[in-house]
């Protein structure tokens, strides 16, 4: 299982405003006008529970072709 990692993907005036969890692709945003956008995004990331994006899909099965 890959380790969770927060990646900032959008910045406004060099202030992070959007981050994603690289494991489950959850998105976290912050308001650059508040002055604490990076810490707000980090806090959202820290409390979220990862749900892999393909967790709800059944596993693919190979079906042999009939002759």
Buried (B, 14 or more C-beta within 10 A) or exposed (E): EEEBEBEBEEEEEEBBBBBBBEBBEBBBBBEBEEEEBBEBBBEBBEEBEBEEEEEEEEEEEEEEEEE
